[in-house]
Every structure is written in structure tokens, then in C-alpha cells.
Amino acid sequence: MRIAANAYGEYEGRFWHNDTTTMSLQGEYKHEEGDLDAAPIEITYGFSKDHRPDLKQFVISLVMSDDLPVFIQALNGNTSDKDHFREIVKEYGTSLREKWGNNKIWVWDSAFYSEKNLREISDSYKWITRVPETLSEAKEVLENADMEKMRSTALAGYRLFSIEVGYGGVKQRWVVVFSEKAFARETKTLEKKIKKEKEQVEKEVWHLSNQEFYSEKDGLTDARKKEKRWKYHKISAIEVEERNKKKSEGRGRPGKDEPTQTVYRIKAGFEKDKSAIEKETLRKGKFIVATNELDGEKLSDEEALKGYKEQQHAERGFRFLKDPMFFAHSMFLENEDRIVAMVLVMGLALMVYSLAEKKLRGALELENETIPDQKKKPTKKPTIRRVFQVFEGITVLYRGSEKVKVLNLRPIHRKILALLGPEYERMYCTGYG
């Protein structure tokens, strides 16, 4: 935290974006009884965000301010996001405030949103999070949201309105958001689900029509059980076929005096459940962003949405940490202390990477300059990854311990170095070749 605070200087973000990821490991990582207490973290099985539940893992927690990392921590492999998001604030919130000020707002994904977390954090800290759509209260709000009440925003394709609620005994503002892109994407997915269910329903209805029941009631009950499993379809008509069947095994009609029993077959028709589909469609493209900052002057609805959308800064940081170009996508360290130390090194590398990228983009904007991206098109927002690729092939010629010449520097390299500043030019420009 102290290193980041000293390094960032004029860069001042408003939000702290906190998220976690998992790093899978090969190996047993077994400990003798009593040794585990001495280990800084526990390498164990847990929910894998890498989709490798068969491997042991540890968790990395990252806090970003804007697109700059301010805090990184290695955690036990079975750490729960819901508990960790609460504990990190209680354990490190005061220290972060001392370094960065009191006006920061924490941002989390929907894993934070629980009654316990809201009650324990809300009195001391401001937060923004997404409300899980699984909550009955959220479902009701999304289904009944009046599109005519939603106002346009400066964020293209978004409309919103807000209400105040008291979920979990905590006063908060729910910003109900409609996204045109999300609506198009989610309705397309819904159509695929409806089509897939139709194919399944057709099979079930066919099998039902060929199944014999020994009572009409049993047949109708089975049909209704199947219907209850359908989300987007319903039975439109039912016909019961009744016939006599000989009790003994064998084919053909029963003889005159041969004992028989009555069996029933259910012929069912089905159709789309328009009411259920309409109800589902009403929720599409909508989500709820919650905050305990009730003062719209201090944090507008649009600013709350923007703060939540910037949660991608943490996700982008994780992509860097897992990029084989910078770090191996798998770790091969046997000792937990070394793993914790490596996570710190990874955090420092991310800090340097982020600062360099921010510095270069700021200089390009200030000078109204561009550099070519991977497709040779001009851009003012290059990634430092792209810059590293541009600088591949640069060679330093030494005579003994003396640096004599930097070879293969081209105009694009000199342009980037000039934009980054004289310190960078001094490191490279002792001579050109």
C-alpha cells in the first residue's frame, strides 16, 4: 500500500475495485499435523475460477484504484468471496484510508451482497455492488420496472432510474439499469433456450403418448409433473385413450373369456407459455446496482453505474497476472512462503505495467499523437503489452561492462521513448544502430 501510494502521485481514483481470482497448482501440498499453522496460506481445493476443480489452488485478492493496483494478497484456496469482501475491509480498510483518504467507495460484484455484509460494513464505508437477480425482491423490481420512467444517460445504450430500499435493515439506493446490448444478447439466448426446451418437450410428449397407465389419474398426474418442469411451454390439450388389454403375456386381442385389464394412454398437445416468456423477457437487459450512498449530489445514479462498470479494472489486472507473456499461467513453487512472495512480485509488476501504460496514454493524449496498434491502425490507447512487442529485437551492445550502443532502434521506438520522458531516453539512447 505504501509503495503504491508513493508511486501514484497525481493519479487519484474515486473507487476501490476489489475482486479475487484463483491460481491452480500441481502437486499434493501436504503438511504434517501442526505444520499447517506455520504456513501463511493453505493450498487446498475450492471453487475454481479457472475451471479446474481437480487441482489444489490459492486465491489472489486485488484492489484497484481506477486502473492502478493498490493492494494484493494471497489467500487460502477455499476462501469465500462473500466472507473475504467483508473481512478485507474490516482488516485493511483503515490502513487504506490513511494512505488514500476517506472519500473512496468500495466496489464489488454480487458476491458481496448479503445481509451480514451490508450490516457490518455500511456504517463505516460506502460501497457499490450488484444485486443478485436471484433475490425475490430484485426479481419483482426488474419485472415491474417501467421503461417509460427510465431516463437516458451519457453512457450510450443505457437507461436507468433509482429507488430507495431497506434490504437487510440497511438503507440503500437501487439503481435499476437497462442495457440495450445486454437486452439483445439475453433475448437471443432466451430464444435458444425456448427452442431447446421445445425439442425436449416434443420427446417427452411422444414418450408419454406411448406409455400405458393402469389408471387415468396416474396418467394425468405424470403429464402434469412433466409440465411443471417446463419453463417456457405448457400443455394445451389432453386426450385420454382407454383400451382393454389381456393380463397374460402375448400378442393379439384377448379371447372371449380371457381376463383383461383397462389401460390408459395420454395424448397431450403443448404450446409456448406466452405469460412465462413475457415475464422472463421483462427482466432481460436489466440489472440492479446498489449503493449505500443515498445523496445523489455526492454520487449520481449514472456515477454509480459507471463505478460498477469499471469493476473490469480488477478483471484486467488478473488477465495480466495470468498472461504467459509476463508470468507463467501455472506456478511451480513448493513452499507457501515463496508463493506469497511471488504474489507480491506479481503485484509490483502489475503496478509498473499500469503506471507505464497510464503515462504513455496520457502523453499521447496531451501531444495529440498516436502509435500503430497490432493491425497497424493509429491509436491513442495502446497497451504496454503492445509496446513490449514493438520493442522486441532491440539489442544492447557491450564492450566489457560498458554499454556501447543500442541496436535496431527505429523512429517508432524513439517516438515512444520521447513520449515516456527523458529517463527512458537516457536508458536507450546512448547510441543508435
Buried (B, 14 or more C-beta within 10 A) or exposed (E): BEEBBEBBEEBEBBBBBBBBBBBBBEEEBEBEEEEEEEBBBBBBEBEBBBEBEEBBBBBBBBBBBBBBBBBBBBBBBBBBBBEBBBBBBEEBBEEBBEEBEEEBBBBBBBBBBBEEBBEBBBEEBBBBBBBBBEBEEBBEBBBEBEEEEBEEBEBEBBBBBBEEBEBBEBEBBBBBBBBEEBBEEBBEEBEEEBEEBBEEBEEBBEEBBEBEBEEBEBBBEBBEEBBEEBEBBBBEEBEBEEEEEBEEEEEEEBEEEEEBEEBBBBBBEBEBBEEBBEEBBBBBBBBBBBBBBEEEEEBBBBBBBBBBBBBBBBBBBBEBBBEEEBBEEBBEBEEBEEBBBBBEEBBBBBBEBBBBBBBBBBBBEEEEBBBEEEEEEEBBEBBBBBBEEBBEEEEEEEEEEEEEBBEEBEEEBBBBBBBBEEEBBEEBBBEEE
